[in-house]
Amino acid sequence: MSSSTVATPVSDLTVRSKIQDYVVRFRDDFAAELRAELRPTDVVIIDAAVRKAFAAEFAPILAAQPHIEITATEPQKSYQGAERIIADLIARGFRKDHRLVAIGGGITQDVTAFIASILYRGVDWLFFPTTLLAQGDSCIGSKTSINFGDAKNQVGGFYPPRLIVIDPRFLETLPALEIRSGLGEMAHYFLIGGEQDFVRFAEDAPRAAGDRAILRGLISRSLEIKRAMVERDEYDQGPRQIFNYGHTFGHALESITGYRVPHGVAVSYGMDLANFVSVQLGLLDPATRLRARAVLAPIWDGVPLGTVDLAAYERALLKDKKNAQGQLGLILTRGFGDMFKQLVPLDATFSGWLRTWFAEVS
């Protein structure tokens, strides 16, 4: 067993927030936790696929509980998708002192959190994340977001849940690609965490899918790294922006591929591209880039980007929220644990770097 493997139960986490502190519980029986937490006036918003996968557990609970079933796709994460749910809630007699309970992945989280933040100027909500992306990353941090047109996460705010319950058993029904996507998202925290965290991830990630103890340990550590920065910069005004490492490039990849490339896979590509650009700018040792690439490449293996329209990709990059002064606001790196924001012009030289990188990964 690797010395980095966490085989003992992990501790619950408390996240300090300017809005409201909240707790992350690690449990092995989501149904028991759900029954203990639910109030008669709570409305559950649940991913239809999750309900189907765990029908035996959910059937007796939802039979007596108000609930709304959604299809967790990007169109649902829009004004139009949110409007339909709000109309349903109001028709049901949902009130300011009632609560929403989200059960699903990141899309279910974003939709529920966004609605909770605006309905009656704010109602309480709870979250049972069911994907590795949500358990290891998005469940904490307070962000709510929906898409606007074809631009991802352009509208939203900050509104944390009262409680998060993480049960790794949800992950056992996920396809292997979704697990890899979650690991791709979590990887950026371990690279940001520093050399020791990177080494741990490099050792444990290949075995995580088959070992619940290892996976639980990676999830917990990922959230610990994120929590430290969230508590320092909850509203993403400065230091927290380093968590966009890999995301500027990754979101653009998602957009131009019509979301064919899963988010965490796109982020793993995006981190390698950020490292490549850092090398071109003389910021990063090429050997360090290759060390990171050896860990990231297995995540995107089998998910080729195909032929990429470079002009379309550059247009997607120009929509990023971090851009300023007509330049790209990129999170670059000098090495593990040393990420920072730098403005870079999207000029002919940069286009040449993109062309070289796409040729390298194709």
Contacts in CASP RR format, 6 or more apart in sequence:
PFRMAT RR
TARGET T0000
AUTHOR 0000-0000-0000
METHOD contacts of the structure
MODEL  1
MSSSTVATPVSDLTVRSKIQDYVVRFRDDFAAELRAELRPTDVVIIDAAV
RKAFAAEFAPILAAQPHIEITATEPQKSYQGAERIIADLIARGFRKDHRL
VAIGGGITQDVTAFIASILYRGVDWLFFPTTLLAQGDSCIGSKTSINFGD
AKNQVGGFYPPRLIVIDPRFLETLPALEIRSGLGEMAHYFLIGGEQDFVR
FAEDAPRAAGDRAILRGLISRSLEIKRAMVERDEYDQGPRQIFNYGHTFG
HALESITGYRVPHGVAVSYGMDLANFVSVQLGLLDPATRLRARAVLAPIW
DGVPLGTVDLAAYERALLKDKKNAQGQLGLILTRGFGDMFKQLVPLDATF
SGWLRTWFAEVS
1 7 0 8 1.000
2 203 0 8 1.000
2 204 0 8 1.000
2 207 0 8 1.000
4 199 0 8 1.000
4 200 0 8 1.000
4 203 0 8 1.000
4 204 0 8 1.000
5 203 0 8 1.000
5 204 0 8 1.000
5 211 0 8 1.000
5 213 0 8 1.000
5 214 0 8 1.000
6 213 0 8 1.000
6 214 0 8 1.000
6 216 0 8 1.000
6 217 0 8 1.000
6 220 0 8 1.000
6 221 0 8 1.000
7 213 0 8 1.000
9 26 0 8 1.000
10 26 0 8 1.000
10 216 0 8 1.000
10 217 0 8 1.000
10 219 0 8 1.000
10 220 0 8 1.000
11 26 0 8 1.000
11 220 0 8 1.000
12 23 0 8 1.000
12 24 0 8 1.000
12 25 0 8 1.000
12 26 0 8 1.000
13 23 0 8 1.000
13 24 0 8 1.000
13 140 0 8 1.000
13 220 0 8 1.000
13 223 0 8 1.000
13 224 0 8 1.000
13 227 0 8 1.000
14 21 0 8 1.000
14 22 0 8 1.000
14 23 0 8 1.000
14 24 0 8 1.000
15 21 0 8 1.000
15 22 0 8 1.000
15 23 0 8 1.000
15 24 0 8 1.000
15 140 0 8 1.000
15 141 0 8 1.000
15 160 0 8 1.000
15 227 0 8 1.000
15 230 0 8 1.000
15 231 0 8 1.000
16 231 0 8 1.000
17 142 0 8 1.000
17 160 0 8 1.000
17 230 0 8 1.000
17 231 0 8 1.000
17 234 0 8 1.000
18 234 0 8 1.000
18 235 0 8 1.000
19 142 0 8 1.000
19 158 0 8 1.000
19 159 0 8 1.000
19 160 0 8 1.000
19 234 0 8 1.000
20 160 0 8 1.000
20 162 0 8 1.000
22 140 0 8 1.000
22 160 0 8 1.000
22 161 0 8 1.000
22 162 0 8 1.000
22 163 0 8 1.000
22 164 0 8 1.000
23 163 0 8 1.000
23 164 0 8 1.000
24 139 0 8 1.000
24 140 0 8 1.000
24 164 0 8 1.000
24 165 0 8 1.000
24 166 0 8 1.000
24 223 0 8 1.000
25 33 0 8 1.000
25 163 0 8 1.000
25 164 0 8 1.000
25 165 0 8 1.000
25 166 0 8 1.000
26 166 0 8 1.000
26 167 0 8 1.000
26 216 0 8 1.000
26 220 0 8 1.000
27 33 0 8 1.000
27 165 0 8 1.000
27 166 0 8 1.000
27 167 0 8 1.000
28 167 0 8 1.000
28 168 0 8 1.000
28 169 0 8 1.000
29 167 0 8 1.000
30 57 0 8 1.000
30 128 0 8 1.000
30 165 0 8 1.000
30 167 0 8 1.000
30 169 0 8 1.000
30 170 0 8 1.000
31 54 0 8 1.000
31 57 0 8 1.000
31 58 0 8 1.000
31 61 0 8 1.000
33 128 0 8 1.000
33 165 0 8 1.000
33 167 0 8 1.000
34 61 0 8 1.000
34 101 0 8 1.000
34 103 0 8 1.000
34 128 0 8 1.000
34 165 0 8 1.000
35 61 0 8 1.000
37 101 0 8 1.000
37 126 0 8 1.000
37 163 0 8 1.000
37 165 0 8 1.000
38 44 0 8 1.000
38 61 0 8 1.000
38 65 0 8 1.000
38 101 0 8 1.000
39 99 0 8 1.000
40 65 0 8 1.000
41 66 0 8 1.000
41 94 0 8 1.000
41 95 0 8 1.000
41 97 0 8 1.000
41 98 0 8 1.000
41 99 0 8 1.000
42 65 0 8 1.000
42 66 0 8 1.000
42 98 0 8 1.000
42 99 0 8 1.000
42 100 0 8 1.000
42 101 0 8 1.000
42 126 0 8 1.000
43 66 0 8 1.000
43 67 0 8 1.000
43 68 0 8 1.000
43 89 0 8 1.000
43 92 0 8 1.000
43 94 0 8 1.000
43 98 0 8 1.000
43 99 0 8 1.000
43 100 0 8 1.000
43 101 0 8 1.000
44 62 0 8 1.000
44 65 0 8 1.000
44 66 0 8 1.000
44 67 0 8 1.000
44 68 0 8 1.000
44 100 0 8 1.000
44 101 0 8 1.000
44 102 0 8 1.000
44 103 0 8 1.000
45 67 0 8 1.000
45 68 0 8 1.000
45 70 0 8 1.000
45 85 0 8 1.000
45 100 0 8 1.000
45 101 0 8 1.000
45 102 0 8 1.000
45 103 0 8 1.000
45 108 0 8 1.000
45 111 0 8 1.000
45 112 0 8 1.000
46 58 0 8 1.000
46 62 0 8 1.000
46 67 0 8 1.000
46 68 0 8 1.000
46 69 0 8 1.000
46 70 0 8 1.000
46 102 0 8 1.000
46 103 0 8 1.000
46 104 0 8 1.000
46 108 0 8 1.000
47 69 0 8 1.000
47 70 0 8 1.000
47 71 0 8 1.000
47 72 0 8 1.000
47 103 0 8 1.000
47 104 0 8 1.000
47 105 0 8 1.000
47 107 0 8 1.000
47 108 0 8 1.000
47 130 0 8 1.000
48 69 0 8 1.000
48 70 0 8 1.000
48 71 0 8 1.000
48 72 0 8 1.000
49 71 0 8 1.000
49 72 0 8 1.000
50 58 0 8 1.000
50 103 0 8 1.000
50 104 0 8 1.000
50 105 0 8 1.000
50 130 0 8 1.000
50 170 0 8 1.000
51 58 0 8 1.000
51 62 0 8 1.000
51 69 0 8 1.000
51 103 0 8 1.000
53 173 0 8 1.000
54 170 0 8 1.000
54 173 0 8 1.000
66 92 0 8 1.000
68 85 0 8 1.000
68 88 0 8 1.000
68 89 0 8 1.000
70 76 0 8 1.000
70 85 0 8 1.000
70 108 0 8 1.000
70 111 0 8 1.000
72 104 0 8 1.000
72 105 0 8 1.000
72 106 0 8 1.000
72 107 0 8 1.000
72 108 0 8 1.000
73 107 0 8 1.000
74 107 0 8 1.000
74 147 0 8 1.000
74 152 0 8 1.000
74 259 0 8 1.000
75 81 0 8 1.000
76 107 0 8 1.000
76 111 0 8 1.000
77 107 0 8 1.000
77 110 0 8 1.000
77 111 0 8 1.000
77 145 0 8 1.000
77 146 0 8 1.000
77 147 0 8 1.000
78 146 0 8 1.000
78 147 0 8 1.000
78 148 0 8 1.000
78 149 0 8 1.000
79 146 0 8 1.000
79 148 0 8 1.000
79 155 0 8 1.000
81 111 0 8 1.000
82 111 0 8 1.000
82 114 0 8 1.000
82 115 0 8 1.000
82 146 0 8 1.000
85 111 0 8 1.000
85 115 0 8 1.000
86 115 0 8 1.000
86 119 0 8 1.000
89 115 0 8 1.000
89 119 0 8 1.000
94 119 0 8 1.000
94 123 0 8 1.000
95 120 0 8 1.000
96 120 0 8 1.000
96 122 0 8 1.000
96 123 0 8 1.000
97 123 0 8 1.000
98 123 0 8 1.000
99 123 0 8 1.000
99 124 0 8 1.000
99 125 0 8 1.000
99 126 0 8 1.000
99 162 0 8 1.000
100 112 0 8 1.000
100 115 0 8 1.000
100 116 0 8 1.000
100 123 0 8 1.000
100 124 0 8 1.000
100 125 0 8 1.000
100 126 0 8 1.000
101 125 0 8 1.000
101 126 0 8 1.000
101 127 0 8 1.000
101 128 0 8 1.000
102 108 0 8 1.000
102 109 0 8 1.000
102 111 0 8 1.000
102 112 0 8 1.000
102 113 0 8 1.000
102 125 0 8 1.000
102 126 0 8 1.000
102 127 0 8 1.000
102 128 0 8 1.000
102 161 0 8 1.000
103 128 0 8 1.000
103 130 0 8 1.000
104 128 0 8 1.000
104 129 0 8 1.000
104 130 0 8 1.000
104 131 0 8 1.000
104 134 0 8 1.000
105 129 0 8 1.000
105 130 0 8 1.000
105 131 0 8 1.000
105 133 0 8 1.000
105 134 0 8 1.000
105 138 0 8 1.000
106 129 0 8 1.000
106 131 0 8 1.000
106 133 0 8 1.000
106 134 0 8 1.000
106 138 0 8 1.000
108 130 0 8 1.000
109 127 0 8 1.000
109 129 0 8 1.000
109 134 0 8 1.000
109 138 0 8 1.000
109 139 0 8 1.000
110 138 0 8 1.000
110 144 0 8 1.000
110 145 0 8 1.000
110 146 0 8 1.000
110 153 0 8 1.000
111 146 0 8 1.000
112 125 0 8 1.000
112 127 0 8 1.000
113 125 0 8 1.000
113 127 0 8 1.000
113 143 0 8 1.000
113 144 0 8 1.000
113 159 0 8 1.000
113 161 0 8 1.000
114 144 0 8 1.000
114 145 0 8 1.000
114 146 0 8 1.000
114 155 0 8 1.000
114 156 0 8 1.000
114 157 0 8 1.000
114 159 0 8 1.000
116 122 0 8 1.000
116 123 0 8 1.000
116 124 0 8 1.000
116 125 0 8 1.000
116 144 0 8 1.000
116 159 0 8 1.000
116 161 0 8 1.000
117 144 0 8 1.000
117 156 0 8 1.000
117 157 0 8 1.000
117 159 0 8 1.000
122 159 0 8 1.000
124 161 0 8 1.000
124 162 0 8 1.000
125 161 0 8 1.000
125 162 0 8 1.000
126 161 0 8 1.000
126 162 0 8 1.000
126 163 0 8 1.000
126 164 0 8 1.000
126 165 0 8 1.000
127 134 0 8 1.000
127 139 0 8 1.000
127 161 0 8 1.000
127 163 0 8 1.000
127 164 0 8 1.000
127 165 0 8 1.000
128 164 0 8 1.000
128 165 0 8 1.000
128 167 0 8 1.000
128 170 0 8 1.000
129 135 0 8 1.000
129 136 0 8 1.000
129 138 0 8 1.000
129 139 0 8 1.000
129 164 0 8 1.000
129 166 0 8 1.000
129 170 0 8 1.000
130 170 0 8 1.000
130 171 0 8 1.000
131 170 0 8 1.000
131 171 0 8 1.000
131 174 0 8 1.000
131 178 0 8 1.000
131 182 0 8 1.000
132 171 0 8 1.000
132 174 0 8 1.000
132 178 0 8 1.000
132 179 0 8 1.000
132 181 0 8 1.000
132 182 0 8 1.000
132 183 0 8 1.000
132 185 0 8 1.000
132 186 0 8 1.000
132 215 0 8 1.000
132 219 0 8 1.000
133 178 0 8 1.000
133 181 0 8 1.000
133 182 0 8 1.000
133 185 0 8 1.000
133 263 0 8 1.000
133 264 0 8 1.000
135 166 0 8 1.000
135 168 0 8 1.000
135 170 0 8 1.000
135 171 0 8 1.000
135 219 0 8 1.000
136 182 0 8 1.000
136 185 0 8 1.000
136 186 0 8 1.000
136 218 0 8 1.000
136 219 0 8 1.000
136 222 0 8 1.000
136 223 0 8 1.000
137 182 0 8 1.000
137 185 0 8 1.000
137 186 0 8 1.000
137 189 0 8 1.000
137 222 0 8 1.000
137 223 0 8 1.000
137 226 0 8 1.000
139 164 0 8 1.000
139 166 0 8 1.000
139 223 0 8 1.000
140 160 0 8 1.000
140 164 0 8 1.000
140 223 0 8 1.000
140 226 0 8 1.000
140 227 0 8 1.000
140 230 0 8 1.000
141 158 0 8 1.000
141 160 0 8 1.000
141 226 0 8 1.000
141 230 0 8 1.000
141 234 0 8 1.000
142 157 0 8 1.000
142 158 0 8 1.000
142 159 0 8 1.000
142 160 0 8 1.000
142 230 0 8 1.000
142 234 0 8 1.000
143 156 0 8 1.000
143 157 0 8 1.000
143 158 0 8 1.000
143 236 0 8 1.000
144 156 0 8 1.000
144 157 0 8 1.000
144 158 0 8 1.000
144 159 0 8 1.000
145 153 0 8 1.000
145 154 0 8 1.000
145 155 0 8 1.000
145 156 0 8 1.000
145 157 0 8 1.000
146 153 0 8 1.000
146 154 0 8 1.000
146 155 0 8 1.000
146 156 0 8 1.000
147 153 0 8 1.000
147 154 0 8 1.000
147 155 0 8 1.000
148 154 0 8 1.000
148 155 0 8 1.000
150 255 0 8 1.000
151 255 0 8 1.000
151 319 0 8 1.000
152 251 0 8 1.000
152 254 0 8 1.000
152 255 0 8 1.000
153 251 0 8 1.000
154 321 0 8 1.000
158 234 0 8 1.000
158 235 0 8 1.000
158 236 0 8 1.000
166 219 0 8 1.000
168 212 0 8 1.000
168 215 0 8 1.000
168 216 0 8 1.000
168 219 0 8 1.000
171 179 0 8 1.000
171 215 0 8 1.000
176 209 0 8 1.000
177 262 0 8 1.000
177 265 0 8 1.000
177 303 0 8 1.000
178 262 0 8 1.000
179 208 0 8 1.000
179 209 0 8 1.000
180 262 0 8 1.000
180 264 0 8 1.000
180 265 0 8 1.000
180 298 0 8 1.000
180 299 0 8 1.000
181 262 0 8 1.000
181 263 0 8 1.000
181 264 0 8 1.000
181 265 0 8 1.000
181 299 0 8 1.000
182 264 0 8 1.000
183 205 0 8 1.000
183 208 0 8 1.000
183 218 0 8 1.000
183 264 0 8 1.000
183 299 0 8 1.000
184 264 0 8 1.000
184 265 0 8 1.000
184 267 0 8 1.000
184 268 0 8 1.000
184 296 0 8 1.000
184 299 0 8 1.000
185 263 0 8 1.000
185 264 0 8 1.000
185 267 0 8 1.000
186 201 0 8 1.000
186 218 0 8 1.000
186 219 0 8 1.000
186 222 0 8 1.000
187 201 0 8 1.000
187 205 0 8 1.000
187 267 0 8 1.000
187 268 0 8 1.000
187 271 0 8 1.000
187 295 0 8 1.000
187 296 0 8 1.000
187 299 0 8 1.000
188 243 0 8 1.000
188 245 0 8 1.000
188 246 0 8 1.000
188 247 0 8 1.000
188 267 0 8 1.000
188 271 0 8 1.000
189 197 0 8 1.000
189 221 0 8 1.000
189 222 0 8 1.000
189 225 0 8 1.000
189 226 0 8 1.000
189 243 0 8 1.000
190 197 0 8 1.000
190 198 0 8 1.000
190 200 0 8 1.000
190 201 0 8 1.000
190 221 0 8 1.000
190 222 0 8 1.000
190 225 0 8 1.000
191 197 0 8 1.000
191 198 0 8 1.000
191 201 0 8 1.000
191 245 0 8 1.000
191 271 0 8 1.000
191 292 0 8 1.000
191 333 0 8 1.000
191 336 0 8 1.000
191 337 0 8 1.000
191 339 0 8 1.000
192 225 0 8 1.000
192 242 0 8 1.000
192 243 0 8 1.000
192 245 0 8 1.000
192 337 0 8 1.000
192 339 0 8 1.000
193 225 0 8 1.000
193 336 0 8 1.000
193 337 0 8 1.000
194 336 0 8 1.000
194 337 0 8 1.000
195 336 0 8 1.000
195 337 0 8 1.000
197 221 0 8 1.000
197 225 0 8 1.000
197 336 0 8 1.000
198 291 0 8 1.000
198 292 0 8 1.000
198 295 0 8 1.000
198 336 0 8 1.000
200 218 0 8 1.000
200 221 0 8 1.000
201 218 0 8 1.000
201 295 0 8 1.000
202 294 0 8 1.000
202 295 0 8 1.000
204 214 0 8 1.000
204 217 0 8 1.000
204 218 0 8 1.000
205 218 0 8 1.000
205 295 0 8 1.000
206 298 0 8 1.000
207 214 0 8 1.000
208 214 0 8 1.000
208 215 0 8 1.000
208 218 0 8 1.000
209 215 0 8 1.000
226 243 0 8 1.000
229 239 0 8 1.000
229 240 0 8 1.000
229 242 0 8 1.000
229 243 0 8 1.000
230 240 0 8 1.000
232 239 0 8 1.000
232 240 0 8 1.000
233 239 0 8 1.000
233 240 0 8 1.000
234 240 0 8 1.000
238 341 0 8 1.000
241 322 0 8 1.000
241 331 0 8 1.000
241 341 0 8 1.000
242 331 0 8 1.000
242 339 0 8 1.000
242 340 0 8 1.000
242 341 0 8 1.000
244 322 0 8 1.000
244 331 0 8 1.000
245 271 0 8 1.000
245 274 0 8 1.000
245 331 0 8 1.000
245 333 0 8 1.000
245 339 0 8 1.000
246 267 0 8 1.000
246 270 0 8 1.000
246 271 0 8 1.000
246 273 0 8 1.000
246 274 0 8 1.000
246 331 0 8 1.000
247 267 0 8 1.000
247 270 0 8 1.000
247 331 0 8 1.000
248 270 0 8 1.000
248 274 0 8 1.000
248 317 0 8 1.000
248 320 0 8 1.000
248 322 0 8 1.000
248 328 0 8 1.000
248 329 0 8 1.000
248 330 0 8 1.000
248 331 0 8 1.000
249 269 0 8 1.000
249 270 0 8 1.000
249 273 0 8 1.000
249 274 0 8 1.000
249 317 0 8 1.000
250 263 0 8 1.000
250 266 0 8 1.000
250 267 0 8 1.000
250 269 0 8 1.000
250 270 0 8 1.000
250 273 0 8 1.000
251 266 0 8 1.000
251 316 0 8 1.000
251 320 0 8 1.000
252 313 0 8 1.000
252 316 0 8 1.000
252 317 0 8 1.000
252 319 0 8 1.000
252 320 0 8 1.000
253 261 0 8 1.000
253 266 0 8 1.000
253 269 0 8 1.000
253 270 0 8 1.000
253 305 0 8 1.000
253 313 0 8 1.000
254 261 0 8 1.000
254 263 0 8 1.000
254 266 0 8 1.000
255 316 0 8 1.000
255 319 0 8 1.000
256 308 0 8 1.000
256 309 0 8 1.000
256 312 0 8 1.000
256 313 0 8 1.000
256 316 0 8 1.000
257 266 0 8 1.000
257 305 0 8 1.000
261 269 0 8 1.000
261 303 0 8 1.000
261 305 0 8 1.000
262 303 0 8 1.000
264 299 0 8 1.000
265 299 0 8 1.000
265 300 0 8 1.000
265 303 0 8 1.000
268 296 0 8 1.000
268 299 0 8 1.000
268 300 0 8 1.000
269 296 0 8 1.000
269 300 0 8 1.000
269 305 0 8 1.000
269 361 0 8 1.000
271 292 0 8 1.000
271 296 0 8 1.000
272 289 0 8 1.000
272 292 0 8 1.000
272 293 0 8 1.000
272 296 0 8 1.000
272 297 0 8 1.000
272 357 0 8 1.000
272 361 0 8 1.000
273 354 0 8 1.000
273 357 0 8 1.000
274 330 0 8 1.000
274 331 0 8 1.000
274 332 0 8 1.000
274 333 0 8 1.000
275 284 0 8 1.000
275 288 0 8 1.000
275 289 0 8 1.000
275 292 0 8 1.000
275 293 0 8 1.000
275 333 0 8 1.000
276 289 0 8 1.000
276 353 0 8 1.000
276 357 0 8 1.000
276 360 0 8 1.000
277 330 0 8 1.000
277 332 0 8 1.000
277 344 0 8 1.000
277 350 0 8 1.000
277 353 0 8 1.000
278 284 0 8 1.000
278 289 0 8 1.000
278 332 0 8 1.000
278 333 0 8 1.000
278 334 0 8 1.000
278 335 0 8 1.000
279 285 0 8 1.000
279 286 0 8 1.000
279 289 0 8 1.000
280 353 0 8 1.000
281 332 0 8 1.000
281 342 0 8 1.000
281 344 0 8 1.000
283 332 0 8 1.000
283 333 0 8 1.000
283 334 0 8 1.000
284 332 0 8 1.000
284 333 0 8 1.000
284 334 0 8 1.000
284 335 0 8 1.000
285 335 0 8 1.000
288 335 0 8 1.000
288 336 0 8 1.000
292 336 0 8 1.000
300 361 0 8 1.000
304 362 0 8 1.000
305 358 0 8 1.000
305 361 0 8 1.000
305 362 0 8 1.000
306 362 0 8 1.000
307 362 0 8 1.000
308 358 0 8 1.000
308 362 0 8 1.000
310 351 0 8 1.000
310 354 0 8 1.000
310 355 0 8 1.000
310 358 0 8 1.000
313 354 0 8 1.000
314 346 0 8 1.000
314 351 0 8 1.000
314 354 0 8 1.000
317 328 0 8 1.000
317 346 0 8 1.000
318 328 0 8 1.000
318 346 0 8 1.000
320 328 0 8 1.000
320 329 0 8 1.000
322 328 0 8 1.000
322 329 0 8 1.000
322 330 0 8 1.000
322 331 0 8 1.000
322 341 0 8 1.000
323 329 0 8 1.000
324 343 0 8 1.000
325 343 0 8 1.000
326 345 0 8 1.000
327 343 0 8 1.000
327 344 0 8 1.000
327 345 0 8 1.000
327 346 0 8 1.000
328 343 0 8 1.000
328 344 0 8 1.000
328 345 0 8 1.000
328 346 0 8 1.000
328 350 0 8 1.000
329 341 0 8 1.000
329 342 0 8 1.000
329 343 0 8 1.000
329 344 0 8 1.000
330 341 0 8 1.000
330 342 0 8 1.000
330 343 0 8 1.000
330 344 0 8 1.000
331 339 0 8 1.000
331 340 0 8 1.000
331 341 0 8 1.000
332 339 0 8 1.000
332 340 0 8 1.000
332 341 0 8 1.000
332 342 0 8 1.000
332 344 0 8 1.000
333 339 0 8 1.000
333 340 0 8 1.000
334 340 0 8 1.000
344 350 0 8 1.000
END
